[in-house]
Amino acid sequence: MELARDPNTEILIKFDDVDSFKVLINLINDIFNSQSLFWIFNDKFVKFHDRIDNKKTDNYLDIDCRFKTHKLTKYKFKSKFDIYVLQLELNKLIKSIKNYNSKKGDTITISRNKKTIKIYKNNSYYDLIAEKEFTEDFEIFVPFEYQSYPFKPVAVVNISYFCDICKEYLRSEYDSIPVYVYANTVALVFKTDSNKSSTIRLFGENIDINQTPQWKCAISTQILYKLSKIEKLCPNGNVRIYMELKNKQISLPMRITLSIGDMGVVDFYLKTKLINDK
């Protein structure tokens, strides 16, 4: 869709949790290797979305990050339209906030006024990033709806354990791996080559894996490995895993949800492909 733009839009967003914000932005750069991020603002939320594709296996990984405006120290949005999209160059943003430190009481404020983006360290003007105009059609990311979200994840897993398991798949010689979905468990089947027996890694309750799963799907090995880096976002915290079938025919993406400090929530969506044993 073509997005209407109000050139006089005013935006101000302040982050007190500088360390969590820096970890998030650096993680996005590390995993997605993006040139820029499209930030979406309105009077109720701030969010951004990004995607990487594994063309070899036709799989993808989406990130959808939402900040709770009522949790931010300051937030201002003034525009003729309900939504404003701001494109910020990621490398310049990382460079600008490199020396910010929560222990020193630093805060980050990003403001827009008449096409000028200013970044403030505490209350002092620190840097300037020119807004990039974009003319291509822009689609706001709308993920599938999960009936189980947010109260009934199929598994809640310590993030350190989750990342350790994801790291194992760097050694896999397979482009994709089978996933067995049970009522309260996700089982990942790990193989190093076709001559060795399979190893099962469980997220959720310990179960007898000889039970018949509710369904099976496949996910990208390399994209799963990329998720091994997310521990920095909430050390010692948990991730919530949601998996569902739509109309008993489509396996929705594996949805992995975690918190960013007290500021907001990040959802990772890892594409799945339904496995039919018939």
N, C-alpha and C positions, 0 to 999 in steps of 0.2 A: 504494500500500500504506500501511497505517497503521504508523507507526514507533514502536516502544516506546522510552520515554525513562526514563533513570535520573536522577532529580533530584540525586543525589549524585555525578554524574560529575565527575571532576577532569581538567583539561586544562592543559598548559603547553607553549608552543611559543616558541622564541627564534630570532630572525633576526639574524645578524651583518651580512649584506649589506643594510643599510638602504636604500641607494639603489635597488637592483634591486627590492626589495619595494615601495618608494614608486612607482616607475615602473609596476610591474605593476598596483597598485591604482588609480592614476590613469588608466591606459590602459583598464581595465575600465569605469571610470566614464565615460570619454570615448566609448568605442565602444558600450557596451551601455546606458548611461544608466539603470542599475538603482538601485532604492531600497535594496536590501540584497543580500547574498551568503549563500548557504547553504554553510557549510563542513562537510565530512564528515571525521570523525576515526575512526581505529581504531589498533591498536597497531603497524601497519606503514606507514601512509601518512596524509597530509593532502591533501585535494583540494577543489576547488570547481568548479561548473559554472554557466554562464549561457547565455542564448540571446536572439537578436533575430530577428524575422520580417519579411520583406518581403511583406506580404499581397497586394500588387498582382501579384507574380510567383509567389506561393506558394513562396518560397525562405526559407531560414534560415541563420544563422551560429551555431554552437555553439562555446563555449570549454570546454575541460576542462584544468584546471591541477592538476598533481600535484607536491607537495613530497616530496623524499626525506628521510625522517625520520633516516636514518643520516648525512645531510649537515648536519643542523641541530646547532647547538651544544648545545641542550637540547631534549628532547621527553619529555613524560609523558602517558600516557593510562591512566586508571583508571575502569572502569565495569562495571556488571553485564552490559552487552550489548556485542556485538562492534563496533557502530558507533554513533556519536553525531553528530547533526546540529545545528549551531549557526548561528543566523541573526544576522548582524551588519549594522547599518545602515551603508551604505557611506560616506555623507557624514560621519558621526561618526568613522568610522575614519580617513578622509582628514584630517579636521581635527585629530585627536589626534596624528598622526605628521608633520604638516606641517613642523615645525622640526627633525626628526631628520636627522642628517648623518653619513655613514660616515667622512668625513675627520676628524671630531671624535671618532671612536671610539664613536659612539652605537650602541646595540643596541635592538631592539624585542622585548619579551616580552609575549605575550598569554596570560592565564590565566583559567580558569573554575573556580569553587568555589562550590557552593550557589547557582546562578543569578546569580552576580555575575561580570561580566567586567571584569578589570583590565588596563590597558595600562601597562607600565613602560618608562620611558626609562632605559637602562642598568640600574642596580639600584634606582632610586628610583621610587616610585609616582607616576604622572603623570596618569592620567585614568581615567574610569569610564564604561562603556557598559552599560546595562541590556539583558539578554538579552530578545529578542522571542519570545514564545510563538507557535507557529503550529499550527493545527488541521487545515489542509487535508492531503489525502493527498500524500505526498511520494515521488517516484520517483527513485531514484539513477540518474544518467545512465550508460547502458551503450552505448557506440558499437559500430558494426559492427566485426567482426574483419577485419583486412587481412592476407592471407597474405604480403605483401611487407614488412610492418612488423616490426622496425625496420631491417632490413639492406638492403632493395632498393627505395629510393625511385625513382620514375620520373625525378626530377630533384633535384639539390642546387644551390641558387641563393644567391648573395650577397644578404643581406637588403636592402642599399641598392638594388640593381638591382630586386629584387622589388617593393619599395615604390614605386620610381619608375614601374614599369610599371602598378601598381595606380592610381596617381594619374592616369594618362592617361584612365582610364575615367570620370572625373568629367565629361568633355566629351561623352561618348556620349549620343546621343538615344534609345538603345535600352534597354529594361528588362533585357534579358538578352543575352548574347554567346555565340557558339559556341566550343567548346573541342575541339581535335583531339588525341587521345592517341596517341602513338607509343611505341616500346619504351623510349626514354630521353629523351623530349622531350614537353613539353606546349606546344601552340601555341594562343595566344589570338587570335581574329579581331577586329580593331578597326575600327569604322566610325563616322563622324561623322554621315552621313546616307545615304539610299539612292542618291544620285546620285554618290557618290564611291567609288573603288575601295577594297577592303579592305586593311588593314595587318596584318601578322602579327607578333606578339610571341612570342618563344620562351623557355621556361624549360627549360634542359637543353642538349643537344647541338645544334649547327647542322646542319640537315638540309634536304633538298630537300622543300619542303612539298607538292610535286605527288605525293609518295608517298601511297599509300592509308593512312590512319590505322587503328589497331586498332579504335577506335570514336570516336564524337562525342557530346558532351553540351553542355548549356547551363548557365550560371551567372548569378546576379544581378549586374548591373553596379554597382549602388549598394552592395551588400554587399561586392563585391570592392574597391571604393574604400575602404571602411572599414578594410580590412587594410593600407592604405598607412601607417597610424599605428604599426605594430608594430615599426618599426626601433629605437625607443627601448629595447626589451626586451633586445636583444643587438646593439649597434652593432658593425659590422665582422664580424658573425657570418654564419652561413648558415641558410637554412630548407630543410627537406626536404619534398618534395611526394610524396604517395602518391595514386594513382588506380587503381581496380580495378573490374571488372565482377563482379557476383555472379550465378552461374548463367547468365552471358551474357545476362541480361535486365534487371538492375538496375545502374545506375551508382552506386557508392558515393560518398559526399561527397568532395570534394577535401579531403584531409587535409594540413594545413600545420603542421609541427612545428618548434619552436625551443626553445632552452634559456633558462632564467632564471638567469643567472650560473651558480653551482655548486649552486644550491638545488634545482632541479627542471626540469620540462618543461611546456611549454604546447602543446596541440593545438587548432587551429582546424578546424572541420568546416563546409565550405561546400557546401550542398546542390547536387546536379547533377541534370539531367533528361536522360535518354538521347534522342539524336536518331537517328531511324531514317530513312535516306534512301530506303528502299524504298517 
